[in-house]
């Protein structure tokens, strides 16, 4: 019984370490969510700037077209100006196309950011569930430790307390059975968390690829 008491104490320590690690993971996930939300906010700002750029390019294209018309009216004297106006129109068109491409990339980045936040939120939920299960397992281990202590006391004091010991052992077996059930639930939640984290890693790779495409 003494060895069992030591083992139960060790089990409680492991459970406490697990709870601490899961809480830390939950905090890191929350921080990552905040960072991605901030990134998503910045992409919205970039999108607004792109709208301004597209508006300017459209106006530039219109002005270049008007200039080309006026140059055509001027005849030979306006030939050189017509060439310049045509080049300006081409540049405006290219700027508009580039703005549209960047807008598409930003939209993909925003979708990826939302998916990443959803995945991390799900991971955090699994983490919190795992912490709850670990807490319940810790409570059961505490109960086991207490009951083992009762068995030790009965063994040392009264040899005729067999019936009481049997009741305590039955209760202990019930606690151990529930602990095994809780551990199984914890494993399932941990596996779900690992799957969600793997999805998050894939989405993070997509985000990094999209962000890198903005670098000159």
Rosetta constraint file for C-alpha pairs under 8 A:
AtomPair CA 1 CA 5 HARMONIC 6.11 0.50
AtomPair CA 1 CA 148 HARMONIC 6.09 0.50
AtomPair CA 1 CA 149 HARMONIC 7.80 0.50
AtomPair CA 1 CA 151 HARMONIC 7.15 0.50
AtomPair CA 1 CA 152 HARMONIC 6.35 0.50
AtomPair CA 2 CA 6 HARMONIC 6.34 0.50
AtomPair CA 2 CA 148 HARMONIC 7.63 0.50
AtomPair CA 2 CA 149 HARMONIC 7.94 0.50
AtomPair CA 2 CA 152 HARMONIC 7.20 0.50
AtomPair CA 3 CA 7 HARMONIC 6.20 0.50
AtomPair CA 4 CA 8 HARMONIC 6.06 0.50
AtomPair CA 4 CA 148 HARMONIC 7.27 0.50
AtomPair CA 5 CA 9 HARMONIC 6.18 0.50
AtomPair CA 5 CA 144 HARMONIC 7.94 0.50
AtomPair CA 5 CA 145 HARMONIC 5.44 0.50
AtomPair CA 5 CA 148 HARMONIC 6.02 0.50
AtomPair CA 5 CA 149 HARMONIC 7.17 0.50
AtomPair CA 6 CA 10 HARMONIC 6.21 0.50
AtomPair CA 7 CA 11 HARMONIC 6.11 0.50
AtomPair CA 8 CA 12 HARMONIC 6.27 0.50
AtomPair CA 8 CA 141 HARMONIC 6.03 0.50
AtomPair CA 8 CA 142 HARMONIC 7.65 0.50
AtomPair CA 8 CA 144 HARMONIC 6.94 0.50
AtomPair CA 8 CA 145 HARMONIC 5.83 0.50
AtomPair CA 9 CA 13 HARMONIC 6.41 0.50
AtomPair CA 9 CA 141 HARMONIC 7.66 0.50
AtomPair CA 9 CA 142 HARMONIC 7.88 0.50
AtomPair CA 9 CA 145 HARMONIC 6.91 0.50
AtomPair CA 10 CA 14 HARMONIC 6.33 0.50
AtomPair CA 11 CA 15 HARMONIC 6.21 0.50
AtomPair CA 11 CA 138 HARMONIC 8.00 0.50
AtomPair CA 11 CA 141 HARMONIC 7.08 0.50
AtomPair CA 12 CA 16 HARMONIC 6.18 0.50
AtomPair CA 12 CA 138 HARMONIC 5.58 0.50
AtomPair CA 12 CA 141 HARMONIC 6.12 0.50
AtomPair CA 12 CA 142 HARMONIC 7.17 0.50
AtomPair CA 13 CA 17 HARMONIC 6.24 0.50
AtomPair CA 14 CA 18 HARMONIC 6.15 0.50
AtomPair CA 15 CA 19 HARMONIC 6.19 0.50
AtomPair CA 15 CA 134 HARMONIC 6.00 0.50
AtomPair CA 15 CA 135 HARMONIC 7.50 0.50
AtomPair CA 15 CA 137 HARMONIC 7.41 0.50
AtomPair CA 15 CA 138 HARMONIC 6.02 0.50
AtomPair CA 16 CA 20 HARMONIC 6.22 0.50
AtomPair CA 16 CA 134 HARMONIC 7.87 0.50
AtomPair CA 16 CA 135 HARMONIC 7.98 0.50
AtomPair CA 16 CA 138 HARMONIC 7.42 0.50
AtomPair CA 17 CA 21 HARMONIC 6.18 0.50
AtomPair CA 18 CA 22 HARMONIC 6.11 0.50
AtomPair CA 18 CA 131 HARMONIC 7.76 0.50
AtomPair CA 18 CA 134 HARMONIC 7.32 0.50
AtomPair CA 19 CA 23 HARMONIC 6.10 0.50
AtomPair CA 19 CA 131 HARMONIC 5.31 0.50
AtomPair CA 19 CA 134 HARMONIC 6.37 0.50
AtomPair CA 19 CA 135 HARMONIC 7.30 0.50
AtomPair CA 20 CA 24 HARMONIC 6.23 0.50
AtomPair CA 21 CA 25 HARMONIC 6.19 0.50
AtomPair CA 22 CA 26 HARMONIC 6.13 0.50
AtomPair CA 22 CA 127 HARMONIC 5.86 0.50
AtomPair CA 22 CA 128 HARMONIC 7.46 0.50
AtomPair CA 22 CA 130 HARMONIC 7.44 0.50
AtomPair CA 22 CA 131 HARMONIC 6.31 0.50
AtomPair CA 23 CA 27 HARMONIC 6.26 0.50
AtomPair CA 23 CA 127 HARMONIC 7.50 0.50
AtomPair CA 23 CA 128 HARMONIC 7.57 0.50
AtomPair CA 23 CA 131 HARMONIC 7.28 0.50
AtomPair CA 24 CA 28 HARMONIC 6.27 0.50
AtomPair CA 25 CA 29 HARMONIC 6.16 0.50
AtomPair CA 25 CA 124 HARMONIC 7.88 0.50
AtomPair CA 25 CA 127 HARMONIC 7.43 0.50
AtomPair CA 26 CA 30 HARMONIC 6.26 0.50
AtomPair CA 26 CA 124 HARMONIC 5.36 0.50
AtomPair CA 26 CA 127 HARMONIC 6.27 0.50
AtomPair CA 26 CA 128 HARMONIC 7.28 0.50
AtomPair CA 27 CA 31 HARMONIC 6.27 0.50
AtomPair CA 28 CA 32 HARMONIC 6.15 0.50
AtomPair CA 29 CA 33 HARMONIC 6.14 0.50
AtomPair CA 29 CA 120 HARMONIC 6.07 0.50
AtomPair CA 29 CA 121 HARMONIC 7.64 0.50
AtomPair CA 29 CA 123 HARMONIC 7.78 0.50
AtomPair CA 29 CA 124 HARMONIC 6.47 0.50
AtomPair CA 30 CA 34 HARMONIC 6.33 0.50
AtomPair CA 30 CA 120 HARMONIC 7.87 0.50
AtomPair CA 30 CA 121 HARMONIC 7.93 0.50
AtomPair CA 30 CA 124 HARMONIC 7.68 0.50
AtomPair CA 31 CA 35 HARMONIC 6.32 0.50
AtomPair CA 32 CA 36 HARMONIC 6.23 0.50
AtomPair CA 33 CA 37 HARMONIC 6.11 0.50
AtomPair CA 33 CA 116 HARMONIC 7.95 0.50
AtomPair CA 33 CA 117 HARMONIC 5.53 0.50
AtomPair CA 33 CA 120 HARMONIC 6.84 0.50
AtomPair CA 33 CA 121 HARMONIC 7.78 0.50
AtomPair CA 34 CA 38 HARMONIC 6.20 0.50
AtomPair CA 35 CA 39 HARMONIC 6.26 0.50
AtomPair CA 36 CA 40 HARMONIC 6.08 0.50
AtomPair CA 36 CA 113 HARMONIC 6.11 0.50
AtomPair CA 36 CA 116 HARMONIC 7.90 0.50
AtomPair CA 36 CA 117 HARMONIC 7.09 0.50
AtomPair CA 37 CA 41 HARMONIC 6.21 0.50
AtomPair CA 37 CA 113 HARMONIC 7.38 0.50
AtomPair CA 37 CA 117 HARMONIC 7.74 0.50
AtomPair CA 38 CA 42 HARMONIC 6.37 0.50
AtomPair CA 39 CA 43 HARMONIC 6.39 0.50
AtomPair CA 39 CA 113 HARMONIC 7.94 0.50
AtomPair CA 40 CA 44 HARMONIC 6.48 0.50
AtomPair CA 40 CA 109 HARMONIC 7.82 0.50
AtomPair CA 40 CA 110 HARMONIC 5.81 0.50
AtomPair CA 40 CA 113 HARMONIC 6.48 0.50
AtomPair CA 41 CA 45 HARMONIC 6.60 0.50
AtomPair CA 42 CA 46 HARMONIC 6.29 0.50
AtomPair CA 43 CA 47 HARMONIC 6.09 0.50
AtomPair CA 43 CA 106 HARMONIC 6.23 0.50
AtomPair CA 43 CA 109 HARMONIC 7.93 0.50
AtomPair CA 43 CA 110 HARMONIC 7.19 0.50
AtomPair CA 44 CA 48 HARMONIC 6.39 0.50
AtomPair CA 45 CA 49 HARMONIC 6.44 0.50
AtomPair CA 46 CA 50 HARMONIC 6.20 0.50
AtomPair CA 47 CA 51 HARMONIC 6.32 0.50
AtomPair CA 47 CA 103 HARMONIC 6.37 0.50
AtomPair CA 47 CA 106 HARMONIC 7.22 0.50
AtomPair CA 48 CA 52 HARMONIC 6.62 0.50
AtomPair CA 49 CA 53 HARMONIC 6.33 0.50
AtomPair CA 50 CA 54 HARMONIC 6.05 0.50
AtomPair CA 50 CA 99 HARMONIC 5.97 0.50
AtomPair CA 50 CA 103 HARMONIC 7.11 0.50
AtomPair CA 51 CA 55 HARMONIC 6.16 0.50
AtomPair CA 52 CA 56 HARMONIC 6.20 0.50
AtomPair CA 53 CA 57 HARMONIC 6.13 0.50
AtomPair CA 53 CA 95 HARMONIC 7.94 0.50
AtomPair CA 53 CA 96 HARMONIC 7.57 0.50
AtomPair CA 53 CA 99 HARMONIC 7.11 0.50
AtomPair CA 54 CA 58 HARMONIC 6.12 0.50
AtomPair CA 54 CA 95 HARMONIC 7.53 0.50
AtomPair CA 54 CA 96 HARMONIC 5.42 0.50
AtomPair CA 54 CA 99 HARMONIC 6.40 0.50
AtomPair CA 55 CA 59 HARMONIC 6.26 0.50
AtomPair CA 56 CA 60 HARMONIC 6.01 0.50
AtomPair CA 57 CA 61 HARMONIC 5.99 0.50
AtomPair CA 57 CA 92 HARMONIC 4.82 0.50
AtomPair CA 57 CA 93 HARMONIC 6.95 0.50
AtomPair CA 57 CA 95 HARMONIC 6.40 0.50
AtomPair CA 57 CA 96 HARMONIC 5.86 0.50
AtomPair CA 58 CA 62 HARMONIC 6.23 0.50
AtomPair CA 58 CA 92 HARMONIC 6.99 0.50
AtomPair CA 58 CA 93 HARMONIC 7.87 0.50
AtomPair CA 58 CA 96 HARMONIC 7.37 0.50
AtomPair CA 59 CA 63 HARMONIC 6.14 0.50
AtomPair CA 60 CA 64 HARMONIC 6.05 0.50
AtomPair CA 60 CA 88 HARMONIC 7.60 0.50
AtomPair CA 60 CA 89 HARMONIC 6.99 0.50
AtomPair CA 60 CA 92 HARMONIC 6.08 0.50
AtomPair CA 61 CA 65 HARMONIC 6.16 0.50
AtomPair CA 61 CA 88 HARMONIC 7.29 0.50
AtomPair CA 61 CA 89 HARMONIC 4.84 0.50
AtomPair CA 61 CA 90 HARMONIC 7.89 0.50
AtomPair CA 61 CA 92 HARMONIC 5.48 0.50
AtomPair CA 61 CA 93 HARMONIC 6.89 0.50
AtomPair CA 62 CA 66 HARMONIC 6.27 0.50
AtomPair CA 62 CA 89 HARMONIC 7.89 0.50
AtomPair CA 63 CA 67 HARMONIC 6.08 0.50
AtomPair CA 64 CA 68 HARMONIC 6.11 0.50
AtomPair CA 64 CA 85 HARMONIC 4.91 0.50
AtomPair CA 64 CA 86 HARMONIC 6.65 0.50
AtomPair CA 64 CA 88 HARMONIC 6.12 0.50
AtomPair CA 64 CA 89 HARMONIC 5.30 0.50
AtomPair CA 65 CA 69 HARMONIC 6.32 0.50
AtomPair CA 65 CA 85 HARMONIC 7.07 0.50
AtomPair CA 65 CA 86 HARMONIC 7.55 0.50
AtomPair CA 65 CA 89 HARMONIC 6.91 0.50
AtomPair CA 66 CA 70 HARMONIC 6.27 0.50
AtomPair CA 67 CA 71 HARMONIC 6.05 0.50
AtomPair CA 67 CA 81 HARMONIC 7.90 0.50
AtomPair CA 67 CA 82 HARMONIC 7.09 0.50
AtomPair CA 67 CA 85 HARMONIC 6.00 0.50
AtomPair CA 68 CA 72 HARMONIC 6.12 0.50
AtomPair CA 68 CA 81 HARMONIC 7.51 0.50
AtomPair CA 68 CA 82 HARMONIC 4.95 0.50
AtomPair CA 68 CA 85 HARMONIC 5.58 0.50
AtomPair CA 68 CA 86 HARMONIC 6.76 0.50
AtomPair CA 69 CA 73 HARMONIC 6.36 0.50
AtomPair CA 70 CA 74 HARMONIC 6.35 0.50
AtomPair CA 70 CA 78 HARMONIC 7.83 0.50
AtomPair CA 71 CA 75 HARMONIC 6.61 0.50
AtomPair CA 71 CA 77 HARMONIC 7.79 0.50
AtomPair CA 71 CA 78 HARMONIC 4.37 0.50
AtomPair CA 71 CA 79 HARMONIC 6.36 0.50
AtomPair CA 71 CA 81 HARMONIC 6.17 0.50
AtomPair CA 71 CA 82 HARMONIC 5.24 0.50
AtomPair CA 72 CA 78 HARMONIC 6.44 0.50
AtomPair CA 72 CA 79 HARMONIC 7.18 0.50
AtomPair CA 72 CA 82 HARMONIC 6.98 0.50
AtomPair CA 73 CA 78 HARMONIC 7.65 0.50
AtomPair CA 74 CA 78 HARMONIC 4.98 0.50
AtomPair CA 74 CA 79 HARMONIC 7.90 0.50
AtomPair CA 75 CA 79 HARMONIC 6.61 0.50
AtomPair CA 78 CA 82 HARMONIC 6.08 0.50
AtomPair CA 79 CA 83 HARMONIC 6.54 0.50
AtomPair CA 80 CA 84 HARMONIC 6.58 0.50
AtomPair CA 81 CA 85 HARMONIC 6.10 0.50
AtomPair CA 82 CA 86 HARMONIC 6.09 0.50
AtomPair CA 83 CA 87 HARMONIC 6.29 0.50
AtomPair CA 84 CA 88 HARMONIC 6.17 0.50
AtomPair CA 85 CA 89 HARMONIC 6.19 0.50
AtomPair CA 86 CA 90 HARMONIC 6.29 0.50
AtomPair CA 87 CA 91 HARMONIC 6.24 0.50
AtomPair CA 88 CA 92 HARMONIC 6.16 0.50
AtomPair CA 89 CA 93 HARMONIC 6.17 0.50
AtomPair CA 90 CA 94 HARMONIC 6.21 0.50
AtomPair CA 91 CA 95 HARMONIC 6.09 0.50
AtomPair CA 92 CA 96 HARMONIC 6.19 0.50
AtomPair CA 93 CA 97 HARMONIC 6.26 0.50
AtomPair CA 94 CA 98 HARMONIC 6.12 0.50
AtomPair CA 95 CA 99 HARMONIC 6.12 0.50
AtomPair CA 96 CA 100 HARMONIC 6.27 0.50
AtomPair CA 97 CA 101 HARMONIC 6.29 0.50
AtomPair CA 98 CA 102 HARMONIC 6.17 0.50
AtomPair CA 99 CA 103 HARMONIC 6.05 0.50
AtomPair CA 100 CA 104 HARMONIC 6.25 0.50
AtomPair CA 101 CA 105 HARMONIC 6.37 0.50
AtomPair CA 102 CA 106 HARMONIC 6.14 0.50
AtomPair CA 103 CA 107 HARMONIC 6.22 0.50
AtomPair CA 104 CA 108 HARMONIC 6.34 0.50
AtomPair CA 105 CA 109 HARMONIC 6.13 0.50
AtomPair CA 105 CA 210 HARMONIC 6.98 0.50
AtomPair CA 106 CA 110 HARMONIC 6.11 0.50
AtomPair CA 107 CA 111 HARMONIC 6.23 0.50
AtomPair CA 108 CA 112 HARMONIC 6.16 0.50
AtomPair CA 108 CA 210 HARMONIC 7.95 0.50
AtomPair CA 109 CA 113 HARMONIC 6.07 0.50
AtomPair CA 109 CA 207 HARMONIC 6.22 0.50
AtomPair CA 109 CA 210 HARMONIC 6.24 0.50
AtomPair CA 109 CA 211 HARMONIC 7.71 0.50
AtomPair CA 110 CA 114 HARMONIC 6.19 0.50
AtomPair CA 111 CA 115 HARMONIC 6.22 0.50
AtomPair CA 112 CA 116 HARMONIC 6.07 0.50
AtomPair CA 112 CA 203 HARMONIC 6.41 0.50
AtomPair CA 112 CA 206 HARMONIC 7.16 0.50
AtomPair CA 112 CA 207 HARMONIC 6.31 0.50
AtomPair CA 113 CA 117 HARMONIC 6.17 0.50
AtomPair CA 113 CA 207 HARMONIC 7.12 0.50
AtomPair CA 114 CA 118 HARMONIC 6.18 0.50
AtomPair CA 115 CA 119 HARMONIC 6.14 0.50
AtomPair CA 115 CA 203 HARMONIC 7.43 0.50
AtomPair CA 116 CA 120 HARMONIC 6.11 0.50
AtomPair CA 116 CA 200 HARMONIC 5.78 0.50
AtomPair CA 116 CA 203 HARMONIC 5.98 0.50
AtomPair CA 116 CA 204 HARMONIC 7.08 0.50
AtomPair CA 117 CA 121 HARMONIC 5.99 0.50
AtomPair CA 118 CA 122 HARMONIC 6.23 0.50
AtomPair CA 119 CA 123 HARMONIC 6.17 0.50
AtomPair CA 119 CA 196 HARMONIC 6.02 0.50
AtomPair CA 119 CA 197 HARMONIC 7.58 0.50
AtomPair CA 119 CA 199 HARMONIC 7.11 0.50
AtomPair CA 119 CA 200 HARMONIC 6.03 0.50
AtomPair CA 120 CA 124 HARMONIC 6.02 0.50
AtomPair CA 120 CA 196 HARMONIC 7.29 0.50
AtomPair CA 120 CA 197 HARMONIC 7.40 0.50
AtomPair CA 120 CA 200 HARMONIC 6.80 0.50
AtomPair CA 121 CA 125 HARMONIC 6.26 0.50
AtomPair CA 122 CA 126 HARMONIC 6.35 0.50
AtomPair CA 122 CA 193 HARMONIC 7.96 0.50
AtomPair CA 122 CA 196 HARMONIC 7.13 0.50
AtomPair CA 123 CA 127 HARMONIC 6.16 0.50
AtomPair CA 123 CA 192 HARMONIC 7.74 0.50
AtomPair CA 123 CA 193 HARMONIC 5.15 0.50
AtomPair CA 123 CA 196 HARMONIC 5.69 0.50
AtomPair CA 123 CA 197 HARMONIC 6.77 0.50
AtomPair CA 124 CA 128 HARMONIC 6.17 0.50
AtomPair CA 124 CA 193 HARMONIC 7.98 0.50
AtomPair CA 125 CA 129 HARMONIC 6.21 0.50
AtomPair CA 126 CA 130 HARMONIC 6.11 0.50
AtomPair CA 126 CA 189 HARMONIC 5.73 0.50
AtomPair CA 126 CA 190 HARMONIC 7.23 0.50
AtomPair CA 126 CA 192 HARMONIC 6.95 0.50
AtomPair CA 126 CA 193 HARMONIC 5.74 0.50
AtomPair CA 127 CA 131 HARMONIC 6.21 0.50
AtomPair CA 127 CA 189 HARMONIC 7.47 0.50
AtomPair CA 127 CA 190 HARMONIC 7.47 0.50
AtomPair CA 127 CA 193 HARMONIC 6.83 0.50
AtomPair CA 128 CA 132 HARMONIC 6.24 0.50
AtomPair CA 129 CA 133 HARMONIC 6.22 0.50
AtomPair CA 129 CA 189 HARMONIC 7.18 0.50
AtomPair CA 130 CA 134 HARMONIC 6.04 0.50
AtomPair CA 130 CA 185 HARMONIC 7.99 0.50
AtomPair CA 130 CA 186 HARMONIC 5.43 0.50
AtomPair CA 130 CA 189 HARMONIC 6.01 0.50
AtomPair CA 130 CA 190 HARMONIC 6.95 0.50
AtomPair CA 131 CA 135 HARMONIC 6.07 0.50
AtomPair CA 132 CA 136 HARMONIC 6.32 0.50
AtomPair CA 133 CA 137 HARMONIC 6.15 0.50
AtomPair CA 133 CA 182 HARMONIC 6.09 0.50
AtomPair CA 133 CA 183 HARMONIC 7.72 0.50
AtomPair CA 133 CA 185 HARMONIC 7.36 0.50
AtomPair CA 133 CA 186 HARMONIC 6.20 0.50
AtomPair CA 134 CA 138 HARMONIC 6.04 0.50
AtomPair CA 134 CA 182 HARMONIC 7.59 0.50
AtomPair CA 134 CA 183 HARMONIC 7.79 0.50
AtomPair CA 134 CA 186 HARMONIC 7.13 0.50
AtomPair CA 135 CA 139 HARMONIC 6.27 0.50
AtomPair CA 136 CA 140 HARMONIC 6.31 0.50
AtomPair CA 136 CA 182 HARMONIC 7.62 0.50
AtomPair CA 137 CA 141 HARMONIC 6.14 0.50
AtomPair CA 137 CA 179 HARMONIC 5.58 0.50
AtomPair CA 137 CA 182 HARMONIC 6.27 0.50
AtomPair CA 137 CA 183 HARMONIC 7.40 0.50
AtomPair CA 138 CA 142 HARMONIC 6.16 0.50
AtomPair CA 139 CA 143 HARMONIC 6.27 0.50
AtomPair CA 140 CA 144 HARMONIC 6.14 0.50
AtomPair CA 140 CA 175 HARMONIC 6.05 0.50
AtomPair CA 140 CA 176 HARMONIC 7.70 0.50
AtomPair CA 140 CA 178 HARMONIC 7.90 0.50
AtomPair CA 140 CA 179 HARMONIC 6.58 0.50
AtomPair CA 141 CA 145 HARMONIC 6.12 0.50
AtomPair CA 141 CA 175 HARMONIC 7.90 0.50
AtomPair CA 141 CA 179 HARMONIC 7.69 0.50
AtomPair CA 142 CA 146 HARMONIC 6.19 0.50
AtomPair CA 143 CA 147 HARMONIC 6.16 0.50
AtomPair CA 143 CA 175 HARMONIC 7.66 0.50
AtomPair CA 144 CA 148 HARMONIC 6.05 0.50
AtomPair CA 144 CA 172 HARMONIC 5.99 0.50
AtomPair CA 144 CA 175 HARMONIC 6.83 0.50
AtomPair CA 144 CA 176 HARMONIC 7.67 0.50
AtomPair CA 145 CA 149 HARMONIC 6.21 0.50
AtomPair CA 146 CA 150 HARMONIC 6.38 0.50
AtomPair CA 147 CA 151 HARMONIC 6.30 0.50
AtomPair CA 147 CA 168 HARMONIC 6.47 0.50
AtomPair CA 147 CA 169 HARMONIC 7.98 0.50
AtomPair CA 147 CA 172 HARMONIC 6.85 0.50
AtomPair CA 148 CA 152 HARMONIC 6.29 0.50
AtomPair CA 149 CA 153 HARMONIC 6.25 0.50
AtomPair CA 150 CA 154 HARMONIC 6.18 0.50
AtomPair CA 150 CA 168 HARMONIC 7.99 0.50
AtomPair CA 151 CA 155 HARMONIC 6.09 0.50
AtomPair CA 151 CA 165 HARMONIC 6.17 0.50
AtomPair CA 151 CA 168 HARMONIC 7.41 0.50
AtomPair CA 152 CA 156 HARMONIC 6.22 0.50
AtomPair CA 153 CA 157 HARMONIC 6.05 0.50
AtomPair CA 154 CA 158 HARMONIC 5.44 0.50
AtomPair CA 154 CA 159 HARMONIC 7.13 0.50
AtomPair CA 154 CA 161 HARMONIC 6.41 0.50
AtomPair CA 154 CA 165 HARMONIC 7.36 0.50
AtomPair CA 155 CA 159 HARMONIC 6.05 0.50
AtomPair CA 155 CA 161 HARMONIC 7.85 0.50
AtomPair CA 161 CA 165 HARMONIC 6.21 0.50
AtomPair CA 162 CA 166 HARMONIC 6.10 0.50
AtomPair CA 163 CA 167 HARMONIC 6.45 0.50
AtomPair CA 164 CA 168 HARMONIC 6.26 0.50
AtomPair CA 165 CA 169 HARMONIC 5.98 0.50
AtomPair CA 166 CA 170 HARMONIC 6.09 0.50
AtomPair CA 167 CA 171 HARMONIC 6.23 0.50
AtomPair CA 168 CA 172 HARMONIC 5.98 0.50
AtomPair CA 169 CA 173 HARMONIC 6.05 0.50
AtomPair CA 170 CA 174 HARMONIC 6.33 0.50
AtomPair CA 171 CA 175 HARMONIC 6.29 0.50
AtomPair CA 172 CA 176 HARMONIC 6.17 0.50
AtomPair CA 173 CA 177 HARMONIC 6.09 0.50
AtomPair CA 174 CA 178 HARMONIC 6.24 0.50
AtomPair CA 175 CA 179 HARMONIC 6.10 0.50
AtomPair CA 176 CA 180 HARMONIC 6.24 0.50
AtomPair CA 177 CA 181 HARMONIC 6.38 0.50
AtomPair CA 178 CA 182 HARMONIC 6.12 0.50
AtomPair CA 179 CA 183 HARMONIC 6.02 0.50
AtomPair CA 180 CA 184 HARMONIC 6.20 0.50
AtomPair CA 181 CA 185 HARMONIC 6.33 0.50
AtomPair CA 182 CA 186 HARMONIC 6.07 0.50
AtomPair CA 183 CA 187 HARMONIC 6.17 0.50
AtomPair CA 184 CA 188 HARMONIC 6.29 0.50
AtomPair CA 185 CA 189 HARMONIC 6.18 0.50
AtomPair CA 186 CA 190 HARMONIC 6.02 0.50
AtomPair CA 187 CA 191 HARMONIC 6.10 0.50
AtomPair CA 188 CA 192 HARMONIC 6.25 0.50
AtomPair CA 189 CA 193 HARMONIC 6.13 0.50
AtomPair CA 190 CA 194 HARMONIC 6.17 0.50
AtomPair CA 191 CA 195 HARMONIC 6.22 0.50
AtomPair CA 192 CA 196 HARMONIC 6.19 0.50
AtomPair CA 193 CA 197 HARMONIC 6.05 0.50
AtomPair CA 194 CA 198 HARMONIC 6.13 0.50
AtomPair CA 195 CA 199 HARMONIC 6.34 0.50
AtomPair CA 196 CA 200 HARMONIC 6.13 0.50
AtomPair CA 197 CA 201 HARMONIC 6.12 0.50
AtomPair CA 198 CA 202 HARMONIC 6.40 0.50
AtomPair CA 199 CA 203 HARMONIC 6.25 0.50
AtomPair CA 200 CA 204 HARMONIC 5.95 0.50
AtomPair CA 201 CA 205 HARMONIC 6.24 0.50
AtomPair CA 202 CA 206 HARMONIC 6.51 0.50
AtomPair CA 203 CA 207 HARMONIC 6.23 0.50
AtomPair CA 204 CA 208 HARMONIC 6.11 0.50
AtomPair CA 205 CA 209 HARMONIC 6.17 0.50
AtomPair CA 206 CA 210 HARMONIC 6.22 0.50
AtomPair CA 207 CA 211 HARMONIC 6.03 0.50
AtomPair CA 208 CA 212 HARMONIC 5.91 0.50
AtomPair CA 209 CA 213 HARMONIC 6.37 0.50
AtomPair CA 210 CA 214 HARMONIC 7.20 0.50
AtomPair CA 211 CA 215 HARMONIC 7.35 0.50
